[in-house]
Amino acid sequence: MTQNLQEFRIEVRQWLEKNCPQSMRIPAANETEMVWSGKNVKFLNQDQQLWFERMRDKGWFTPAWPSDYQGGGLSDKQARILEQEISAINARPAQINLGVWMLGPVLLEFGTEAQKQEHLPPMARGEIRWCQGFSEPNAGSDLASLQMKAIDDGDDFIVTGSKIWTSYADESDAIYALVRTDFDAAKHTGISFLMIDMTLPGITVKPIELISGKSHFSEVFFDEVRVPKANMVGELNKGWNVAKRLMQHERVAIGKLQGEGQCNYRLSTMAKKHHEINQYGQLSDVVLRDQIANFDMDEHAFGLTMQRVMEEAKAGIDSSAVSSIFKLYGTELEKRKTEGLLSILGSQGLGWHSEGFTDDEQSITRSWLMSKAMSIGGGTSEIQLNVIAKRVLGLPTE
């Protein structure tokens, strides 16, 4: 078995060398340089398109999904080797696909066979872009108090209400959402999980401008939208169980995404560009050098911890609550990184659109602002601390 895995690693390495363009082996400077899956997928250049198509045709957008759903059919160990080899050549993701990372795993666990056959293959091919409809204007961090209603109407639900802070809703093809199907039940019950086509009549999307000047988030309004009951995942009024599992995948994905499309500049690289270097090629500022070394060690330790927990999960060890640690630490680490970069840039970190500031400097400024939003999205850092205290550390609630 070990020999077979080693042979597989060599095959992967050779395939990547042949199929991953050199220009795709450097981090994307920002999200505009990344490929988002969907019906209207766009490419900046031929290399992006080639990398996307080669990975898609190989089934490696979803390497561990069954081939029945057009996944790669790899074992967990093989999928991990693929991930390692992609990382070894610094290859950027061939596509960004929230459906693959969050909804897909939930459908594999809770979906009917008909739902899997209908929805998983388009995800595996990068043909559909999903967004998440959980938060509501008056729910805050108390997600279970959501009020968007779905009224039973024969073979359909009639959905009315709104969602807020929905990432990329204005560019998405479909949305998975939590709706209330029983207003008399206790707060955490009476909730169902629906998949909704964003082109259905009655859906209106309004982008929300952020402090960074970009509109990553939107508010989505549903005015008597007719949704087939066949699009409900899991049992009626038990969508909270589905949502909890999806949020575990979401927190891991957010933790992994820190640096992907947010801020891919290394502290040491930027420091050497903006600060004095001694005769040994080191930063002359020993305090700054120490700060960078501490951050690099923390970042590396975080990566190792994620790898360990993933291996434990594959071995059947329950690691569900630990996903909150990934989300918390990943977003806080990103905040530390961007704050460190701004400190390194000094007055050059004030760039926006003005002349005299490079694209890199302006990108870092925007990434610093975006890092604040990332510590809110997917559950605030304060909420994650509560989850860790109760579910990971087992601390008393009173």
C-alpha positions, 0 to 999 in steps of 0.5 A: 500500500505504501509503495502504491501511494508513493507511485501515485505521488510520482504520477501526480507530480508528473501530471502537475508538471505537465498540466499546471502552467508556470504562471499558475504557480504563484499566489493570486494577488487578489480575488480578481486573479482567481477563477470562480466557478459558475455558469458565467465563469470568466478567465483572465488568460489562457493559462487560467482556462487551461489549468481550470479545464485540466483539473476539471477533466481529471475530476480533481476539483472534487478528488475524493468524491465518488466517480458516480458524481463525476468526482475523482474517485480517489481515496482520502490518502490519495486526495491528501497526496494531491493536496500536498503536491499542489501545495509543493509547487505553490499552485493556486486553486484552479477554481473557487467553489463554495458548493464544493467545499460546503454544500457538496459534503452535506449533500453526500451525507444528507441528500437523496440519490436524486439530489446527488445526481442532479446537483453534485456533477455540476459542482464537480465540473465547476458549472454552478456557483453557490452562495449561502443564505443563513444570516438575516437582518434581525437575527444577528449571531443568533442564527436560530432566530431566523424568520424567513418563512416557507409555507407548504403549498402542495409540491412546493414551498412559498418562500418569503423573507430576506437574507443579509451578508450573503457573499457574492449573491449578485454573481451566484447561480443558486443559494442554499438557505435556512427557512422556517417551516414551523413557527410554533416549534422551539427555536432550533426546530421548525427550520428546514434547509432549501436549495434555491435557483437564483433565477426564480421569479421573486428574488431580488439582490442588492449589493452592500458596499464594504469599507474596503470599497468592494461589494462582497456581500449582498442582501437577498429578498424573497417575495413569494418565491415558489421552490420545489419540495424536492430541493429540501435537504434532510427532513422537514423541520430538521434543517438545523442538523444539516446547517450545523454540519455545513457550518463545520465545513464552512469554518474549515474552509474559511480557515484554509482560505486565509491568504487565498484571495485575501493577502498573499504577501509575505511579511519577510518579502515586503520587509526586505523591500521597505527596510534596510538589509545588513551585510548578511542579507538579513533585516537590520531591524532585529525587533522586526525580524523577531516579529516576522519569525514569530508570525511565520512559526505560528502560521506553520503551526496552524497549518500542521494543526489543520493537517493533524485534525484532518487526519484524525477525522479520516480515522473516525475521531470526532473533530467537529467542534475543533473546526471553530478553532480553525475559523477563529485562529485562521481569521485572527492570524490574517488580521495579524498578518495584514496589520504587520504588513501595514506596519512594514509599509508605514505611510505607504500603507495608506494607499487607495487610489492615489498616485505614488502608491503601488498596486501591491501597497493598495492591495495590502491596504484593502486586504487589511480592511477585508480581514476585519470582515472575515473575522465576522463572516461565518460566525464572529470570533466571539461566537467561536470562542463560546463554541470552543469554551463549551464544546471543545474545552467543556467549560461550565456555562454558569 
